Every structure is written in C-alpha cells, then in structure tokens.
Amino acid sequence: MVWADQMAERDADKDGRKQRASARRSHRRGQILAASRKVFSVKGYHACSVAEIIAEARVARGTFYLYFPSKRALFEELLEQMFSQIAGAVRRITVDGGLDPALEQMYGNVQRVIEVLVGNRDLTIILLREAVGLDADFDHKLNVFYDRLSDIIDSALQLGQSMGLVRECDTRLVSHCVLGSVKEAMLRALTGEAARDTDELARGILDYNLRGVFKV
C-alpha cells in the first residue's frame, strides 16, 4: 500500500513537471510572438531582423529557432492568429426580426471585423502594404489567406441569397470586390487619412457594398 502511494506521488509529480514545462514553452512562444509584433510595428517587416526580435524578446538565438525557423514563420503565425480573430468576429445573420435587424447584424459583422483590423493596426498595414512580393512561396500563402477571407464573404453572400436579402449575382466575384474595397479603405484609414472611428468606417463600407454609388 505504501509502495502504491509512493508511485502515485511520483506520477503526480511527473505530470506536474510536464504541465509546468508545457506552460513555460507556451509562455516563451507567446513572448517571442509579442516581441516580433512590437519590432514589426516599429521597423516594418523588411527592415527588422531576427536579431532585433531576439533582443526584444530577451531570449537566446537557439531558443528563438526552437520555436520559429524564420522571421517569415513568425509573420505567418501572426497572420493565422489574425485570421482566427476575423473568422470569430463574423456571426450568422438571422431574419426573424425582418430586414432592418438583418442589416444591423451585417453592420455588426463589418464593425467587429474592422475592430480586429484596427486592433492589429501595425500588422494590418504590413499585410496590406509590405507583404506582397516577399517571394513566390509567401505570395502563395498570402493569396491563401485572402482566399480564406473571400470564402467567409462568399458564404455570407450565399446565405444572404438563401434568405432573400442578396440579389442573384456571382458571389465569388462579388466577394473579391467586397474584400478589395475593405482592404483599400482600411489601408487609407490606418495610414494617410484622418482617423475614423469604427462605426463610421463600418457604415461607410457596408453602405457602399450594399447600395453602390448611383441613386436608383
């Protein structure tokens, strides 16, 4: 009985060590990601170096490469995190309350996505202005990222058609047009223009994509 108790204590201690080690690894990885985001925001993607990220994270070079093989791998991880936030910001629209509430739900989706982009301001600017042309492989990964965003918009348009809210159209083509308008509007809002709040941006983008510019 005593022997069994001792073995149980050893197993518990072993499990505890594993959990603590796992927590340390998770913390260290998050530490490197946070440092890279900070360095990217100050220097931009192209100008910053792995050495600067390591210095900011206060880790050894070997520790850095234990978690990430390259600066680009870091950037890809940050993109993946942002995509997950964007996907989580889009909620299914219901029409139980009629058209006006449905429009408000669309507005809510747009505003939440914009809040994600604004909350990741520096990463969004790098994504929209610097990331294209790094190399053919990364361009492919970036296209996959944008395709995933288009898929979200495409699915929303198809759902809108099934609910009678969206006219008949090529939803895939329109999804590219919507994404393009959002990308350009956000780049201008985050860089060269006077600051706009998320409500103004959301309503302007939604109004344009729903109604266009002609008085018809």
ZADO-1210 file (C-alpha; in nm, 4 decimals, padded with zeros to 6 digits):
<atoms>
<atom x="00.0000" y="00.0000" z="00.0000" code="MET" pos="1"/>
<atom x="00.2813" y="00.2392" z="00.0915" code="VAL" pos="2"/>
<atom x="00.4623" y="00.1494" z="-00.2296" code="TRP" pos="3"/>
<atom x="00.1485" y="00.2205" z="-00.4341" code="ALA" pos="4"/>
<atom x="00.1090" y="00.5589" z="-00.2642" code="ASP" pos="5"/>
<atom x="00.4703" y="00.6466" z="-00.3376" code="GLN" pos="6"/>
<atom x="00.4298" y="00.5546" z="-00.7045" code="MET" pos="7"/>
<atom x="00.1160" y="00.7676" z="-00.7257" code="ALA" pos="8"/>
<atom x="00.3027" y="01.0645" z="-00.5771" code="GLU" pos="9"/>
<atom x="00.5871" y="01.0176" z="-00.8251" code="ARG" pos="10"/>
<atom x="00.3441" y="01.0024" z="-01.1163" code="ASP" pos="11"/>
<atom x="00.1664" y="01.3142" z="-00.9937" code="ALA" pos="12"/>
<atom x="00.4961" y="01.4985" z="-00.9577" code="ASP" pos="13"/>
<atom x="00.5990" y="01.3854" z="-01.3058" code="LYS" pos="14"/>
<atom x="00.2703" y="01.5077" z="-01.4506" code="ASP" pos="15"/>
<atom x="00.3148" y="01.8365" z="-01.2662" code="GLY" pos="16"/>
<atom x="00.6613" y="01.8839" z="-01.4152" code="ARG" pos="17"/>
<atom x="00.5224" y="01.8158" z="-01.7619" code="LYS" pos="18"/>
<atom x="00.2471" y="02.0719" z="-01.7142" code="GLN" pos="19"/>
<atom x="00.4905" y="02.3328" z="-01.5855" code="ARG" pos="20"/>
<atom x="00.7261" y="02.2673" z="-01.8767" code="ALA" pos="21"/>
<atom x="00.4382" y="02.2950" z="-02.1229" code="SER" pos="22"/>
<atom x="00.3281" y="02.6227" z="-01.9622" code="ALA" pos="23"/>
<atom x="00.6835" y="02.7589" z="-01.9871" code="ARG" pos="24"/>
<atom x="00.7034" y="02.6665" z="-02.3559" code="ARG" pos="25"/>
<atom x="00.3686" y="02.8303" z="-02.4264" code="SER" pos="26"/>
<atom x="00.4749" y="03.1437" z="-02.2381" code="HIS" pos="27"/>
<atom x="00.8091" y="03.1613" z="-02.4200" code="ARG" pos="28"/>
<atom x="00.6424" y="03.1193" z="-02.7591" code="ARG" pos="29"/>
<atom x="00.3942" y="03.3943" z="-02.6777" code="GLY" pos="30"/>
<atom x="00.6815" y="03.6120" z="-02.5583" code="GLN" pos="31"/>
<atom x="00.8566" y="03.5784" z="-02.8951" code="ILE" pos="32"/>
<atom x="00.5353" y="03.6490" z="-03.0862" code="LEU" pos="33"/>
<atom x="00.4667" y="03.9621" z="-02.8799" code="ALA" pos="34"/>
<atom x="00.8234" y="04.0825" z="-02.9357" code="ALA" pos="35"/>
<atom x="00.8003" y="04.0258" z="-03.3104" code="SER" pos="36"/>
<atom x="00.4758" y="04.2212" z="-03.3283" code="ARG" pos="37"/>
<atom x="00.6405" y="04.5123" z="-03.1464" code="LYS" pos="38"/>
<atom x="00.9507" y="04.5106" z="-03.3666" code="VAL" pos="39"/>
<atom x="00.7439" y="04.4761" z="-03.6843" code="PHE" pos="40"/>
<atom x="00.5346" y="04.7769" z="-03.5765" code="SER" pos="41"/>
<atom x="00.8431" y="04.9957" z="-03.5317" code="VAL" pos="42"/>
<atom x="01.0674" y="04.8778" z="-03.8148" code="LYS" pos="43"/>
<atom x="00.8288" y="04.7195" z="-04.0652" code="GLY" pos="44"/>
<atom x="00.8640" y="04.3636" z="-04.1902" code="TYR" pos="45"/>
<atom x="01.1504" y="04.4100" z="-04.4343" code="HIS" pos="46"/>
<atom x="01.3713" y="04.6319" z="-04.2184" code="ALA" pos="47"/>
<atom x="01.3591" y="04.4317" z="-03.8967" code="CYS" pos="48"/>
<atom x="01.5908" y="04.1408" z="-03.8264" code="SER" pos="49"/>
<atom x="01.5699" y="03.8218" z="-03.6261" code="VAL" pos="50"/>
<atom x="01.8439" y="03.9630" z="-03.4016" code="ALA" pos="51"/>
<atom x="01.6216" y="04.2592" z="-03.3102" code="GLU" pos="52"/>
<atom x="01.3295" y="04.0293" z="-03.2318" code="ILE" pos="53"/>
<atom x="01.5554" y="03.8121" z="-03.0143" code="ILE" pos="54"/>
<atom x="01.6801" y="04.1196" z="-02.8278" code="ALA" pos="55"/>
<atom x="01.3263" y="04.2438" z="-02.7702" code="GLU" pos="56"/>
<atom x="01.2080" y="03.9010" z="-02.6538" code="ALA" pos="57"/>
<atom x="01.5188" y="03.8590" z="-02.4341" code="ARG" pos="58"/>
<atom x="01.5745" y="03.5011" z="-02.5412" code="VAL" pos="59"/>
<atom x="01.8764" y="03.3160" z="-02.6758" code="ALA" pos="60"/>
<atom x="01.9102" y="03.2678" z="-03.0503" code="ARG" pos="61"/>
<atom x="01.8797" y="02.8930" z="-03.0039" code="GLY" pos="62"/>
<atom x="01.5565" y="02.9411" z="-02.8094" code="THR" pos="63"/>
<atom x="01.4127" y="03.1518" z="-03.0921" code="PHE" pos="64"/>
<atom x="01.4861" y="02.8872" z="-03.3543" code="TYR" pos="65"/>
<atom x="01.3449" y="02.6195" z="-03.1280" code="LEU" pos="66"/>
<atom x="01.0036" y="02.7776" z="-03.1816" code="TYR" pos="67"/>
<atom x="01.0298" y="02.9503" z="-03.5212" code="PHE" pos="68"/>
<atom x="01.2572" y="02.8616" z="-03.8144" code="PRO" pos="69"/>
<atom x="01.2493" y="03.2141" z="-03.9606" code="SER" pos="70"/>
<atom x="01.1149" y="03.5668" z="-03.9408" code="LYS" pos="71"/>
<atom x="00.8623" y="03.4758" z="-04.2064" code="ARG" pos="72"/>
<atom x="00.7326" y="03.1857" z="-03.9993" code="ALA" pos="73"/>
<atom x="00.6667" y="03.4351" z="-03.7202" code="LEU" pos="74"/>
<atom x="00.4753" y="03.6598" z="-03.9573" code="PHE" pos="75"/>
<atom x="00.2714" y="03.3658" z="-04.0832" code="GLU" pos="76"/>
<atom x="00.1772" y="03.2766" z="-03.7253" code="GLU" pos="77"/>
<atom x="00.0639" y="03.6329" z="-03.6598" code="LEU" pos="78"/>
<atom x="-00.1452" y="03.6213" z="-03.9779" code="LEU" pos="79"/>
<atom x="-00.3032" y="03.2954" z="-03.8658" code="GLU" pos="80"/>
<atom x="-00.3937" y="03.4481" z="-03.5312" code="GLN" pos="81"/>
<atom x="-00.5496" y="03.7492" z="-03.7009" code="MET" pos="82"/>
<atom x="-00.7479" y="03.5291" z="-03.9402" code="PHE" pos="83"/>
<atom x="-00.8865" y="03.3351" z="-03.6442" code="SER" pos="84"/>
<atom x="-00.9951" y="03.6635" z="-03.4852" code="GLN" pos="85"/>
<atom x="-01.1631" y="03.7761" z="-03.8081" code="ILE" pos="86"/>
<atom x="-01.3428" y="03.4441" z="-03.8508" code="ALA" pos="87"/>
<atom x="-01.4595" y="03.4646" z="-03.4901" code="GLY" pos="88"/>
<atom x="-01.5946" y="03.8166" z="-03.5436" code="ALA" pos="89"/>
<atom x="-01.8396" y="03.7073" z="-03.8168" code="VAL" pos="90"/>
<atom x="-02.1692" y="03.5765" z="-03.6839" code="ARG" pos="91"/>
<atom x="-02.4580" y="03.4098" z="-03.8630" code="ARG" pos="92"/>
<atom x="-02.7337" y="03.6507" z="-03.9629" code="ILE" pos="93"/>
<atom x="-03.0950" y="03.5726" z="-03.8791" code="THR" pos="94"/>
<atom x="-03.4041" y="03.7339" z="-04.0351" code="VAL" pos="95"/>
<atom x="-03.6548" y="03.6596" z="-03.7619" code="ASP" pos="96"/>
<atom x="-03.6984" y="04.0293" z="-03.6937" code="GLY" pos="97"/>
<atom x="-03.7162" y="04.1451" z="-04.0555" code="GLY" pos="98"/>
<atom x="-03.4830" y="04.3288" z="-04.2936" code="LEU" pos="99"/>
<atom x="-03.3735" y="04.6194" z="-04.0730" code="ASP" pos="100"/>
<atom x="-03.2457" y="04.3990" z="-03.7889" code="PRO" pos="101"/>
<atom x="-03.0670" y="04.1854" z="-04.0504" code="ALA" pos="102"/>
<atom x="-02.8918" y="04.4970" z="-04.1814" code="LEU" pos="103"/>
<atom x="-02.7867" y="04.5855" z="-03.8290" code="GLU" pos="104"/>
<atom x="-02.6432" y="04.2358" z="-03.7914" code="GLN" pos="105"/>
<atom x="-02.4462" y="04.2872" z="-04.1148" code="MET" pos="106"/>
<atom x="-02.3225" y="04.6164" z="-03.9767" code="TYR" pos="107"/>
<atom x="-02.2224" y="04.4407" z="-03.6550" code="GLY" pos="108"/>
<atom x="-02.0192" y="04.1865" z="-03.8528" code="ASN" pos="109"/>
<atom x="-01.8417" y="04.4580" z="-04.0502" code="VAL" pos="110"/>
<atom x="-01.7712" y="04.6626" z="-03.7387" code="GLN" pos="111"/>
<atom x="-01.6281" y="04.3652" z="-03.5495" code="ARG" pos="112"/>
<atom x="-01.4005" y="04.2774" z="-03.8414" code="VAL" pos="113"/>
<atom x="-01.2830" y="04.6383" z="-03.8615" code="ILE" pos="114"/>
<atom x="-01.2163" y="04.6357" z="-03.4867" code="GLU" pos="115"/>
<atom x="-00.9950" y="04.3305" z="-03.5358" code="VAL" pos="116"/>
<atom x="-00.8031" y="04.5077" z="-03.8130" code="LEU" pos="117"/>
<atom x="-00.7696" y="04.8278" z="-03.6101" code="VAL" pos="118"/>
<atom x="-00.6670" y="04.6250" z="-03.3049" code="GLY" pos="119"/>
<atom x="-00.3924" y="04.4714" z="-03.5199" code="ASN" pos="120"/>
<atom x="-00.3106" y="04.8046" z="-03.6833" code="ARG" pos="121"/>
<atom x="00.0597" y="04.7560" z="-03.7487" code="ASP" pos="122"/>
<atom x="00.0169" y="04.4002" z="-03.8694" code="LEU" pos="123"/>
<atom x="-00.2701" y="04.5077" z="-04.0955" code="THR" pos="124"/>
<atom x="-00.0580" y="04.7832" z="-04.2509" code="ILE" pos="125"/>
<atom x="00.2306" y="04.5424" z="-04.3094" code="ILE" pos="126"/>
<atom x="-00.0114" y="04.2905" z="-04.4560" code="LEU" pos="127"/>
<atom x="-00.1660" y="04.5422" z="-04.6950" code="LEU" pos="128"/>
<atom x="00.1449" y="04.7405" z="-04.7885" code="ARG" pos="129"/>
<atom x="00.4619" y="04.5352" z="-04.7402" code="GLU" pos="130"/>
<atom x="00.3843" y="04.1653" z="-04.7544" code="ALA" pos="131"/>
<atom x="00.3275" y="04.1250" z="-05.1293" code="VAL" pos="132"/>
<atom x="00.6342" y="04.0219" z="-05.3269" code="GLY" pos="133"/>
<atom x="00.8450" y="03.8715" z="-05.0487" code="LEU" pos="134"/>
<atom x="00.8842" y="03.5613" z="-05.2623" code="ASP" pos="135"/>
<atom x="00.6685" y="03.3276" z="-05.4705" code="ALA" pos="136"/>
<atom x="00.6012" y="03.0903" z="-05.1816" code="ASP" pos="137"/>
<atom x="00.4932" y="03.3646" z="-04.9446" code="PHE" pos="138"/>
<atom x="00.2810" y="03.5276" z="-05.2156" code="ASP" pos="139"/>
<atom x="00.1034" y="03.1940" z="-05.2438" code="HIS" pos="140"/>
<atom x="00.0482" y="03.1815" z="-04.8667" code="LYS" pos="141"/>
<atom x="-00.0819" y="03.5385" z="-04.8751" code="LEU" pos="142"/>
<atom x="-00.3210" y="03.4504" z="-05.1567" code="ASN" pos="143"/>
<atom x="-00.4446" y="03.1571" z="-04.9490" code="VAL" pos="144"/>
<atom x="-00.5021" y="03.3973" z="-04.6575" code="PHE" pos="145"/>
<atom x="-00.7053" y="03.6321" z="-04.8781" code="TYR" pos="146"/>
<atom x="-00.8901" y="03.3376" z="-05.0326" code="ASP" pos="147"/>
<atom x="-00.9970" y="03.2305" z="-04.6846" code="ARG" pos="148"/>
<atom x="-01.1310" y="03.5801" z="-04.6200" code="LEU" pos="149"/>
<atom x="-01.3121" y="03.5706" z="-04.9551" code="SER" pos="150"/>
<atom x="-01.4605" y="03.2353" z="-04.8535" code="ASP" pos="151"/>
<atom x="-01.6131" y="03.3972" z="-04.5443" code="ILE" pos="152"/>
<atom x="-01.7640" y="03.6775" z="-04.7544" code="ILE" pos="153"/>
<atom x="-01.8780" y="03.4330" z="-05.0238" code="ASP" pos="154"/>
<atom x="-02.0533" y="03.2151" z="-04.7668" code="SER" pos="155"/>
<atom x="-02.2234" y="03.5207" z="-04.6165" code="ALA" pos="156"/>
<atom x="-02.3440" y="03.6300" z="-04.9622" code="LEU" pos="157"/>
<atom x="-02.4794" y="03.2854" z="-05.0415" code="GLN" pos="158"/>
<atom x="-02.6576" y="03.2771" z="-04.7070" code="LEU" pos="159"/>
<atom x="-02.7993" y="03.6214" z="-04.7843" code="GLY" pos="160"/>
<atom x="-02.9305" y="03.4927" z="-05.1175" code="GLN" pos="161"/>
<atom x="-03.0994" y="03.1981" z="-04.9487" code="SER" pos="162"/>
<atom x="-03.2677" y="03.4425" z="-04.7088" code="MET" pos="163"/>
<atom x="-03.3789" y="03.6746" z="-04.9894" code="GLY" pos="164"/>
<atom x="-03.1513" y="03.9565" z="-04.8725" code="LEU" pos="165"/>
<atom x="-02.8951" y="03.9447" z="-05.1549" code="VAL" pos="166"/>
<atom x="-02.9801" y="03.9649" z="-05.5251" code="ARG" pos="167"/>
<atom x="-02.8691" y="03.6973" z="-05.7706" code="GLU" pos="168"/>
<atom x="-02.5019" y="03.7500" z="-05.8535" code="CYS" pos="169"/>
<atom x="-02.1687" y="03.5738" z="-05.8907" code="ASP" pos="170"/>
<atom x="-02.0980" y="03.5571" z="-05.5182" code="THR" pos="171"/>
<atom x="-01.7345" y="03.4626" z="-05.5678" code="ARG" pos="172"/>
<atom x="-01.6662" y="03.7636" z="-05.7898" code="LEU" pos="173"/>
<atom x="-01.8578" y="03.9933" z="-05.5588" code="VAL" pos="174"/>
<atom x="-01.6667" y="03.8570" z="-05.2575" code="SER" pos="175"/>
<atom x="-01.3420" y="03.9688" z="-05.4256" code="HIS" pos="176"/>
<atom x="-01.4898" y="04.3147" z="-05.4887" code="CYS" pos="177"/>
<atom x="-01.6016" y="04.3463" z="-05.1264" code="VAL" pos="178"/>
<atom x="-01.2633" y="04.2323" z="-04.9957" code="LEU" pos="179"/>
<atom x="-01.0855" y="04.4759" z="-05.2276" code="GLY" pos="180"/>
<atom x="-01.2950" y="04.7687" z="-05.1064" code="SER" pos="181"/>
<atom x="-01.2315" y="04.6781" z="-04.7428" code="VAL" pos="182"/>
<atom x="-00.8558" y="04.6419" z="-04.7977" code="LYS" pos="183"/>
<atom x="-00.8195" y="04.9801" z="-04.9653" code="GLU" pos="184"/>
<atom x="-01.0497" y="05.1601" z="-04.7221" code="ALA" pos="185"/>
<atom x="-00.8642" y="05.0155" z="-04.4243" code="MET" pos="186"/>
<atom x="-00.5193" y="05.0962" z="-04.5630" code="LEU" pos="187"/>
<atom x="-00.6193" y="05.4584" z="-04.6187" code="ARG" pos="188"/>
<atom x="-00.7876" y="05.4832" z="-04.2798" code="ALA" pos="189"/>
<atom x="-00.4878" y="05.3401" z="-04.0957" code="LEU" pos="190"/>
<atom x="-00.2181" y="05.5385" z="-04.2760" code="THR" pos="191"/>
<atom x="-00.2763" y="05.8569" z="-04.4724" code="GLY" pos="192"/>
<atom x="-00.6189" y="05.9859" z="-04.3759" code="GLU" pos="193"/>
<atom x="-00.7633" y="06.1495" z="-04.0676" code="ALA" pos="194"/>
<atom x="-00.8621" y="05.8980" z="-03.8034" code="ALA" pos="195"/>
<atom x="-01.2103" y="05.7486" z="-03.8398" code="ARG" pos="196"/>
<atom x="-01.3957" y="05.5572" z="-03.5741" code="ASP" pos="197"/>
<atom x="-01.5032" y="05.2003" z="-03.6415" code="THR" pos="198"/>
<atom x="-01.8706" y="05.2974" z="-03.6624" code="ASP" pos="199"/>
<atom x="-01.8074" y="05.5459" z="-03.9435" code="GLU" pos="200"/>
<atom x="-01.5871" y="05.3001" z="-04.1319" code="LEU" pos="201"/>
<atom x="-01.8291" y="05.0117" z="-04.0898" code="ALA" pos="202"/>
<atom x="-02.1339" y="05.2056" z="-04.2050" code="ARG" pos="203"/>
<atom x="-01.9490" y="05.3616" z="-04.4988" code="GLY" pos="204"/>
<atom x="-01.8114" y="05.0286" z="-04.6220" code="ILE" pos="205"/>
<atom x="-02.1431" y="04.8485" z="-04.5724" code="LEU" pos="206"/>
<atom x="-02.3412" y="05.1249" z="-04.7422" code="ASP" pos="207"/>
<atom x="-02.1098" y="05.1211" z="-05.0443" code="TYR" pos="208"/>
<atom x="-02.1188" y="04.7435" z="-05.0810" code="ASN" pos="209"/>
<atom x="-02.4968" y="04.7231" z="-05.0386" code="LEU" pos="210"/>
<atom x="-02.6036" y="05.0244" z="-05.2426" code="ARG" pos="211"/>
<atom x="-02.3156" y="05.1311" z="-05.4657" code="GLY" pos="212"/>
<atom x="-02.2953" y="05.4988" z="-05.5651" code="VAL" pos="213"/>
<atom x="-02.5876" y="05.5599" z="-05.8043" code="PHE" pos="214"/>
<atom x="-02.9240" y="05.6995" z="-05.6982" code="LYS" pos="215"/>
<atom x="-03.1512" y="05.4237" z="-05.8289" code="VAL" pos="216"/>
</atoms>
